[in-house]
Amino acid sequence: MRRSITPVVLGTVLGTGAAFGTALPAFAQAADGEWQLDLEATAVGAIIDEETPLAPSASVIGGARATVTRSDTFENGLTLTWRGDVRLERDAPSRPSFAGVLGLCPASDAACPRVASGAGFLSPISPATGLAAGGGVLDKEGSATIEAASVAVTGPWGEGVFGLDSGAAARLDARAPTVLNRVSAFSPGLDPTGLGVTRARNDVTGSSLKATYMSPRWIGFRVGASYTPEANQKTADFDPDFEAAGYASAKLENVWEGGVSFARQFAEQDLRVRAAVTYSSADSKSGLAAFGQYEAWGAGVELEHDGWTGGVRWLSSNNAWESGSADYEAWEAGLVRTVGEWRLGIEGGWAKDRLTGIEGASWLVGAGYKLSDNVDIGAGFTSAEADIPVLLSPSVSHRNASNDGLVIELTVRN
């Protein structure tokens, strides 16, 4: 096993993050008709025991985000909102925007996952995760992404949004709580283990150009739908258009996303409930016979009572695969206790991808503390395991890879 960072480096990361936090300018809350700038930065240091070079971990990761918004309310009651959001981020180099290669199963062998093309065989990429089972390990040092660039009109009939933004299914989603801000055992913003495979967020478009409608909330219920002509805009957390030489992508287009959300506060019982069912479908324009119609269903529930928050989320996708069963399924769960400025909890996830042959589970237990309105700090122990396909001629076997260790996260905001 290889230890990927020393405590000295870890202290340097936190010290640098704290210094950066004190340098962030403060901006007053914007009034109607004024621009508001929100800044946030996260630094993460990790001491990870790395079991195999097929799944390299990361010792120092993090990112910074800037969000600009403005709202104007007119005499007729309509509100026009502009929103821009950009992020600079360095995740595990082998897993940019969750995408990557987990396995050593080349498409040249008939026993491995592969797609026939005019030039031979390619390793298929799961459209639900961006993961493939064959090819070289990625090495990306960071990226800049546009998380949003949109305009919204809100009135008594609901909200209409146009531009680069999240889809309706992602916006209406109900999910399990997380302990830390960006590091998580599931659908992570940052993954120092480099081995997380659980992503139950029903989102295959990222921030691609789309049109969205969201209804008002009636007796607790809200519905919404989005249309995306082409899924080609990545975010820091997901890349719907990940591709490289030797890989086959579904290249989704005509994406419809929708959901039904229920949210209700029961004051007498001190109970807050949120639940959602989501759906997405799309066409494939890859030109490869193996890919066809994409379809995914998701569901989630969150409960909050007396300082406790718990939740579960599930996703099932057909991976746009026409050549038999190649579903992706994921489960996420979390339980968090808030006591004063402290946040303590445990979270975990499991996923199985029949297209790539990857199956894995991960968990994190930790605590966070709110030092002030501008600074959060947290620490935890995280573990990720995955059975990844490895070609052992003449058949395919699975190697159990495991990365685990300590993580410390510092978040500062204006």
C-alpha positions as CSV (number, residue, x, y, z in Angstrom):
1,M,0.0,0.0,0.0
2,R,1.2,3.5,-0.7
3,R,0.5,6.5,1.6
4,S,-0.2,9.5,-0.6
5,I,0.4,12.5,1.7
6,T,2.3,13.4,4.8
7,P,0.8,15.3,7.8
8,V,3.1,18.2,7.0
9,V,1.6,18.6,3.6
10,L,-1.9,18.3,5.1
11,G,-1.2,21.1,7.5
12,T,0.1,23.3,4.6
13,V,-3.2,22.7,2.7
14,L,-5.3,23.8,5.7
15,G,-3.1,26.8,6.4
16,T,-3.2,27.9,2.8
17,G,-7.0,27.5,2.7
18,A,-7.4,29.6,5.9
19,A,-5.2,32.3,4.5
20,F,-7.2,32.4,1.3
21,G,-10.4,32.5,3.3
22,T,-9.3,35.7,5.2
23,A,-8.6,37.3,1.8
24,L,-12.1,36.8,0.4
25,P,-13.9,40.1,0.1
26,A,-17.2,40.6,1.8
27,F,-20.3,41.6,-0.1
28,A,-23.5,42.8,1.4
29,Q,-26.7,41.0,0.5
30,A,-27.9,42.3,-2.8
31,A,-31.2,44.1,-2.9
32,D,-33.7,43.9,-5.8
33,G,-32.1,45.2,-9.0
34,E,-28.5,44.8,-7.7
35,W,-25.8,42.3,-8.6
36,Q,-24.6,39.9,-5.9
37,L,-21.3,38.1,-6.0
38,D,-20.9,34.9,-3.9
39,L,-17.4,33.3,-3.6
40,E,-16.5,30.0,-2.1
41,A,-13.3,27.9,-1.9
42,T,-12.6,24.4,-0.6
43,A,-9.3,22.8,0.2
44,V,-9.0,19.1,1.0
45,G,-6.0,17.2,2.3
46,A,-6.1,13.4,2.5
47,I,-4.0,10.5,3.8
48,I,-5.1,7.6,1.7
49,D,-3.8,4.0,1.7
50,E,-3.8,3.2,-2.0
51,E,-4.1,-0.4,-2.9
52,T,-3.6,-0.5,-6.7
53,P,-2.3,1.8,-9.4
54,L,-5.4,1.0,-11.3
55,A,-7.3,3.3,-9.0
56,P,-4.9,6.1,-7.9
57,S,-6.0,8.4,-5.1
58,A,-5.3,12.1,-4.5
59,S,-3.7,13.8,-1.6
60,V,-4.4,17.5,-2.3
61,I,-7.6,18.6,-4.1
62,G,-10.0,21.5,-4.0
63,G,-11.6,24.2,-5.9
64,A,-13.1,27.7,-6.0
65,R,-16.5,28.9,-7.2
66,A,-17.9,32.3,-8.1
67,T,-21.6,32.9,-8.5
68,V,-23.1,36.2,-9.8
69,T,-26.9,36.8,-9.6
70,R,-29.3,39.6,-10.1
71,S,-33.1,39.8,-9.7
72,D,-35.5,42.5,-10.9
73,T,-39.1,42.5,-9.9
74,F,-41.5,44.4,-12.1
75,E,-44.9,46.1,-11.4
76,N,-46.8,43.2,-12.9
77,G,-45.3,40.9,-10.3
78,L,-42.9,39.1,-12.6
79,T,-39.3,38.6,-11.4
80,L,-36.4,38.4,-13.9
81,T,-33.3,36.6,-12.5
82,W,-29.9,36.4,-14.1
83,R,-27.4,33.8,-12.9
84,G,-23.8,33.0,-13.8
85,D,-21.7,30.4,-12.0
86,V,-18.1,29.3,-12.7
87,R,-15.9,26.8,-10.9
88,L,-12.2,26.0,-10.9
89,E,-11.5,22.6,-9.5
90,R,-8.8,19.9,-9.1
91,D,-10.3,16.5,-8.2
92,A,-8.5,13.2,-8.2
93,P,-6.5,13.4,-11.5
94,S,-7.8,10.0,-12.6
95,R,-11.5,11.0,-12.1
96,P,-12.2,14.5,-13.6
97,S,-15.9,15.3,-13.3
98,F,-16.5,11.8,-12.0
99,A,-15.5,10.3,-15.4
100,G,-12.6,7.9,-15.7
101,V,-11.3,4.4,-16.3
102,L,-11.7,1.7,-13.6
103,G,-10.4,-1.6,-14.9
104,L,-7.9,-3.2,-17.2
105,C,-10.1,-4.9,-19.8
106,P,-9.2,-3.8,-23.4
107,A,-11.9,-3.7,-26.0
108,S,-9.6,-5.8,-28.3
109,D,-10.6,-8.9,-26.3
110,A,-14.0,-10.4,-26.9
111,A,-14.4,-11.2,-23.1
112,C,-14.3,-7.5,-22.2
113,P,-17.1,-4.8,-22.6
114,R,-16.8,-3.5,-26.2
115,V,-18.7,-1.8,-29.0
116,A,-18.1,-2.6,-32.7
117,S,-17.2,0.3,-34.9
118,G,-15.9,0.7,-38.4
119,A,-12.4,1.0,-37.1
120,G,-12.6,-2.1,-34.8
121,F,-13.8,-2.3,-31.2
122,L,-14.2,0.5,-28.6
123,S,-14.6,0.5,-24.8
124,P,-18.2,1.7,-23.9
125,I,-18.7,4.6,-21.6
126,S,-21.6,4.5,-19.2
127,P,-23.8,7.6,-19.9
128,A,-25.0,7.5,-16.3
129,T,-21.5,7.9,-14.8
130,G,-18.9,8.6,-17.5
131,L,-16.9,5.4,-16.4
132,A,-15.3,2.9,-18.7
133,A,-13.6,-0.5,-18.0
134,G,-10.7,-0.4,-20.5
135,G,-8.0,2.0,-21.5
136,G,-5.3,4.0,-19.7
137,V,-5.8,5.7,-16.4
138,L,-6.7,9.4,-16.9
139,D,-4.4,12.1,-15.6
140,K,-6.1,15.5,-15.5
141,E,-4.7,18.2,-13.3
142,G,-7.8,20.4,-13.1
143,S,-10.5,22.2,-15.1
144,A,-12.6,25.3,-15.3
145,T,-16.3,24.7,-15.8
146,I,-19.4,26.8,-16.4
147,E,-22.0,25.6,-13.9
148,A,-24.7,28.1,-14.9
149,A,-25.3,31.0,-17.3
150,S,-29.1,31.4,-17.4
151,V,-32.0,33.7,-17.2
152,A,-35.2,32.9,-15.3
153,V,-38.7,34.5,-15.3
154,T,-40.8,33.8,-12.2
155,G,-44.5,34.6,-11.7
156,P,-47.7,33.1,-10.1
157,W,-47.7,30.4,-12.8
158,G,-44.2,29.1,-11.8
159,E,-40.7,29.6,-13.2
160,G,-39.2,29.4,-16.6
161,V,-35.4,29.1,-17.1
162,F,-33.3,29.2,-20.3
163,G,-29.6,28.8,-20.6
164,L,-26.8,26.7,-19.1
165,D,-28.3,25.2,-15.9
166,S,-29.2,22.0,-14.1
167,G,-32.3,20.1,-15.4
168,A,-35.6,19.7,-13.7
169,A,-34.9,16.2,-12.4
170,A,-31.7,17.4,-10.6
171,R,-33.4,20.4,-9.2
172,L,-36.4,18.5,-7.8
173,D,-34.4,15.6,-6.5
174,A,-34.5,14.5,-2.9
175,R,-31.2,13.1,-1.6
176,A,-29.5,11.8,1.5
177,P,-27.6,14.3,3.6
178,T,-23.8,14.6,3.6
179,V,-21.4,15.3,6.4
180,L,-18.9,17.5,4.6
181,N,-19.4,20.2,1.9
182,R,-17.7,18.8,-1.2
183,V,-16.2,15.4,-0.2
184,S,-18.7,12.6,-0.1
185,A,-19.1,8.9,-0.3
186,F,-21.7,9.3,-3.1
187,S,-22.2,11.6,-6.1
188,P,-19.1,13.4,-4.8
189,G,-18.0,16.9,-5.7
190,L,-14.5,15.9,-4.6
191,D,-13.3,12.3,-4.2
192,P,-9.8,11.8,-2.8
193,T,-10.1,8.0,-3.0
194,G,-10.5,8.1,-6.8
195,L,-12.6,5.0,-6.4
196,G,-16.2,6.2,-5.9
197,V,-18.7,4.6,-8.3
198,T,-22.0,5.6,-6.7
199,R,-23.9,8.3,-8.5
200,A,-27.7,8.3,-7.9
201,R,-28.3,11.8,-9.2
202,N,-30.6,11.7,-12.2
203,D,-28.7,14.1,-14.4
204,V,-27.2,13.2,-17.7
205,T,-27.0,16.8,-19.1
206,G,-24.8,18.7,-16.6
207,S,-25.1,22.4,-17.4
208,S,-25.9,21.9,-21.1
209,L,-28.1,24.5,-22.8
210,K,-31.7,23.7,-21.9
211,A,-35.2,25.1,-21.3
212,T,-36.9,24.3,-18.0
213,Y,-40.3,24.9,-16.5
214,M,-41.0,24.6,-12.7
215,S,-44.5,24.9,-11.3
216,P,-45.4,26.7,-8.1
217,R,-45.7,24.4,-5.1
218,W,-49.3,23.4,-4.5
219,I,-50.2,21.7,-1.2
220,G,-46.6,20.5,-1.0
221,F,-46.3,19.3,-4.6
222,R,-44.2,20.7,-7.4
223,V,-43.6,19.4,-10.9
224,G,-41.0,20.4,-13.5
225,A,-39.6,19.4,-16.9
226,S,-36.6,20.3,-19.0
227,Y,-35.6,19.8,-22.6
228,T,-31.9,19.7,-23.7
229,P,-31.1,19.6,-27.4
230,E,-27.6,18.1,-26.8
231,A,-25.8,16.9,-23.7
232,N,-22.4,18.4,-24.2
233,Q,-21.6,20.8,-21.3
234,K,-19.7,19.4,-18.3
235,T,-19.8,20.6,-14.8
236,A,-17.2,20.1,-12.1
237,D,-19.2,17.0,-10.8
238,F,-20.2,15.4,-14.1
239,D,-19.2,15.2,-17.8
240,P,-22.0,14.1,-20.1
241,D,-19.7,14.3,-23.1
242,F,-16.6,12.5,-21.9
243,E,-14.8,10.8,-24.7
244,A,-11.3,9.9,-25.9
245,A,-9.6,7.8,-28.5
246,G,-10.6,4.2,-28.0
247,Y,-13.8,4.9,-26.2
248,A,-17.5,4.8,-27.4
249,S,-19.9,7.3,-26.0
250,A,-23.7,7.3,-26.4
251,K,-23.7,11.1,-27.3
252,L,-27.1,11.9,-25.9
253,E,-29.5,14.4,-27.6
254,N,-33.1,15.4,-27.3
255,V,-33.0,14.9,-23.6
256,W,-36.2,15.2,-21.5
257,E,-35.9,15.4,-17.8
258,G,-38.7,15.7,-15.3
259,G,-39.8,15.1,-11.8
260,V,-42.5,15.4,-9.1
261,S,-41.4,16.8,-5.7
262,F,-43.2,16.8,-2.3
263,A,-42.1,19.0,0.6
264,R,-43.9,19.6,3.8
265,Q,-43.2,21.0,7.2
266,F,-45.3,19.4,10.0
267,A,-44.8,21.9,12.8
268,E,-46.6,20.0,15.6
269,Q,-44.4,17.0,15.1
270,D,-41.3,19.0,14.4
271,L,-40.9,17.0,11.2
272,R,-39.9,18.1,7.7
273,V,-40.5,15.7,4.8
274,R,-39.2,15.9,1.2
275,A,-39.6,13.3,-1.4
276,A,-39.2,13.1,-5.2
277,V,-39.6,10.9,-8.2
278,T,-37.6,11.8,-11.3
279,Y,-37.3,10.5,-14.9
280,S,-35.1,11.2,-17.9
281,S,-35.0,10.0,-21.5
282,A,-32.8,10.7,-24.5
283,D,-31.8,9.7,-28.0
284,S,-28.3,8.5,-28.9
285,K,-26.6,10.1,-31.9
286,S,-23.4,8.0,-31.6
287,G,-24.2,6.2,-34.9
288,L,-23.2,2.9,-33.2
289,A,-25.8,0.1,-33.2
290,A,-25.1,-0.8,-29.6
291,F,-26.5,2.5,-28.3
292,G,-30.1,3.5,-28.5
293,Q,-32.8,5.1,-26.3
294,Y,-31.6,6.3,-22.9
295,E,-34.0,6.0,-19.9
296,A,-33.5,6.5,-16.2
297,W,-35.8,6.5,-13.1
298,G,-34.9,8.0,-9.8
299,A,-36.4,8.5,-6.4
300,G,-35.5,9.9,-3.0
301,V,-36.7,10.8,0.4
302,E,-35.4,13.1,3.2
303,L,-36.6,13.3,6.8
304,E,-35.6,15.9,9.4
305,H,-36.6,15.8,13.0
306,D,-35.1,17.3,16.2
307,G,-31.7,17.9,14.8
308,W,-31.6,14.6,12.9
309,T,-31.6,14.4,9.1
310,G,-31.7,11.2,7.2
311,G,-32.3,10.3,3.6
312,V,-32.1,7.7,0.8
313,R,-31.8,8.1,-3.0
314,W,-32.0,5.5,-5.8
315,L,-31.3,5.5,-9.5
316,S,-31.8,3.0,-12.2
317,S,-30.6,3.6,-15.8
318,N,-30.5,1.4,-18.9
319,N,-27.2,3.1,-20.0
320,A,-28.8,3.6,-23.5
321,W,-27.7,0.1,-24.3
322,E,-29.6,-1.8,-27.1
323,S,-27.6,-5.0,-27.0
324,G,-29.2,-6.7,-24.0
325,S,-29.2,-5.9,-20.3
326,A,-26.6,-3.4,-19.2
327,D,-28.3,-1.4,-16.5
328,Y,-26.7,0.9,-13.9
329,E,-28.2,0.9,-10.4
330,A,-27.1,3.0,-7.5
331,W,-28.3,3.5,-3.9
332,E,-27.2,6.4,-1.5
333,A,-28.0,6.8,2.2
334,G,-27.0,9.2,5.0
335,L,-27.7,10.1,8.6
336,V,-26.6,13.4,10.1
337,R,-27.0,14.9,13.6
338,T,-26.7,18.7,14.1
339,V,-25.8,19.9,17.6
340,G,-25.1,23.6,17.8
341,E,-22.3,24.4,15.3
342,W,-21.4,20.7,15.0
343,R,-22.5,18.3,12.2
344,L,-21.8,14.6,12.8
345,G,-22.9,11.7,10.6
346,I,-22.3,8.7,8.4
347,E,-23.1,8.2,4.8
348,G,-22.7,5.4,2.3
349,G,-23.4,4.3,-1.3
350,W,-23.5,1.2,-3.5
351,A,-23.6,0.9,-7.3
352,K,-23.5,-1.8,-9.9
353,D,-22.9,-1.2,-13.6
354,R,-23.6,-4.2,-15.9
355,L,-22.3,-2.3,-18.9
356,T,-18.8,-1.8,-17.7
357,G,-18.7,-4.7,-15.2
358,I,-17.9,-2.4,-12.3
359,E,-19.5,-2.8,-8.8
360,G,-18.5,-0.8,-5.7
361,A,-19.4,0.6,-2.4
362,S,-18.1,3.5,-0.3
363,W,-18.8,5.1,3.1
364,L,-17.7,8.1,5.1
365,V,-18.0,8.9,8.8
366,G,-17.0,12.3,10.1
367,A,-17.8,15.6,11.6
368,G,-17.9,19.2,10.6
369,Y,-17.8,22.4,12.6
370,K,-19.0,25.9,11.6
371,L,-16.3,28.2,12.8
372,S,-18.2,31.3,11.6
373,D,-20.6,32.3,8.9
374,N,-17.7,32.3,6.5
375,V,-15.6,29.3,7.5
376,D,-16.4,25.5,7.9
377,I,-14.0,22.8,8.8
378,G,-14.6,19.1,8.8
379,A,-12.8,15.7,9.0
380,G,-13.7,12.1,8.4
381,F,-12.6,8.6,7.6
382,T,-13.6,7.5,4.1
383,S,-13.4,4.1,2.4
384,A,-14.2,3.0,-1.1
385,E,-14.0,-0.5,-2.6
386,A,-14.8,-1.6,-6.1
387,D,-14.7,-4.9,-8.1
388,I,-13.1,-3.8,-11.4
389,P,-12.8,-6.0,-14.5
390,V,-9.3,-7.2,-15.3
391,L,-8.4,-9.4,-18.3
392,L,-6.7,-12.6,-17.2
393,S,-6.5,-14.4,-20.5
394,P,-8.5,-16.2,-21.7
395,S,-11.2,-14.9,-19.3
396,V,-12.1,-11.7,-17.4
397,S,-11.7,-11.7,-13.7
398,H,-12.5,-9.0,-11.2
399,R,-10.0,-7.4,-8.8
400,N,-11.1,-5.9,-5.6
401,A,-9.6,-2.4,-5.2
402,S,-9.8,-0.6,-1.9
403,N,-8.7,2.9,-1.0
404,D,-9.3,4.4,2.5
405,G,-8.0,7.0,4.8
406,L,-8.4,10.3,6.6
407,V,-9.7,13.5,4.9
408,I,-9.8,17.1,6.2
409,E,-11.8,19.7,4.4
410,L,-11.8,23.5,4.8
411,T,-14.4,25.7,3.2
412,V,-14.4,29.5,3.2
413,R,-16.9,31.9,1.7
414,N,-17.6,35.6,1.6
